[in-house]
Amino acid sequence: MARSLKKGPNINERLLKKVKDQKPGDGVIKTWARDAVITPEMIGFTFGVYNGQKHIEVQVTEDMVGHKLGEFSETKKFIKHGGRMQREAEKEKK
């Protein structure tokens, strides 16, 4: 659900302070703020976004501005569907 326009985007002030203190490429900035909106000041930085188990590195580019950090750090790992149909599909590939 989108945040209302009168409230504005959810920009984490602590995260912006960390961005201003570092230079792009200096290292990974660890964060637990998955709901923080990516701003133009964050371009070029690498964030370690927590997915509930570990920090996943996310390199911010220009086309990510306006999205949230959590969109690029998956929380669930898809392995595969099991069953007879899956085994048959794998045999056809080989």
ROFI-474398 format. One line per 3 residues: number of its first residue (from 1); their letters; for each residue x, y, z of C-alpha. Coordinates in steps of 0.5 Angstrom, whole numbers, plus 500, padded with zeros to 3 digits. Layout:
# residues N
NUM> a> X/Y/Z | ...;
***
This chain:
# residues 94
1> mar> 500/500/500 | 503/507/498 | 504/512/503;
4> slk> 500/518/502 | 502/524/498 | 501/529/504;
7> kgp> 506/525/508 | 511/525/503 | 516/519/502;
10> nin> 519/515/508 | 526/517/508 | 531/515/514;
13> erl> 535/520/517 | 540/516/520 | 541/512/514;
16> lkk> 542/519/510 | 547/521/515 | 551/515/514;
19> vkd> 551/516/507 | 553/523/508 | 559/521/512;
22> qkp> 562/516/507 | 564/516/500 | 561/511/494;
25> gdg> 565/505/494 | 568/506/501 | 564/500/504;
28> vik> 558/497/505 | 553/501/510 | 549/496/514;
31> twa> 541/497/515 | 535/494/518 | 531/500/515;
34> rda> 527/496/509 | 522/501/508 | 527/507/507;
37> vit> 526/510/500 | 532/510/496 | 534/518/494;
40> pem> 538/521/489 | 544/522/494 | 544/514/495;
43> igf> 546/513/488 | 553/509/488 | 553/506/495;
46> tfg> 552/499/497 | 547/497/502 | 547/491/506;
49> vyn> 540/490/507 | 537/485/512 | 532/480/510;
52> gqk> 531/477/517 | 537/472/516 | 543/476/514;
55> hie> 545/482/510 | 544/482/503 | 548/487/499;
58> vqv> 545/492/494 | 548/496/489 | 544/503/488;
61> ted> 543/505/481 | 539/511/478 | 533/507/476;
64> mvg> 532/505/483 | 531/512/486 | 524/512/489;
67> hkl> 523/505/490 | 524/502/497 | 531/498/500;
70> gef> 527/492/502 | 525/491/494 | 532/489/492;
73> set> 533/484/498 | 529/478/498 | 526/475/504;
76> kkf> 524/468/501 | 528/463/498 | 525/459/492;
79> ikh> 528/452/491 | 523/449/487 | 516/445/486;
82> ggr> 517/438/488 | 513/432/485 | 512/428/479;
85> mqr> 511/433/474 | 518/437/476 | 522/430/475;
88> eae> 519/429/468 | 521/437/467 | 528/436/469;
91> kek> 528/429/465 | 526/433/459 | 532/438/460;
94> k> 537/433/460;
***
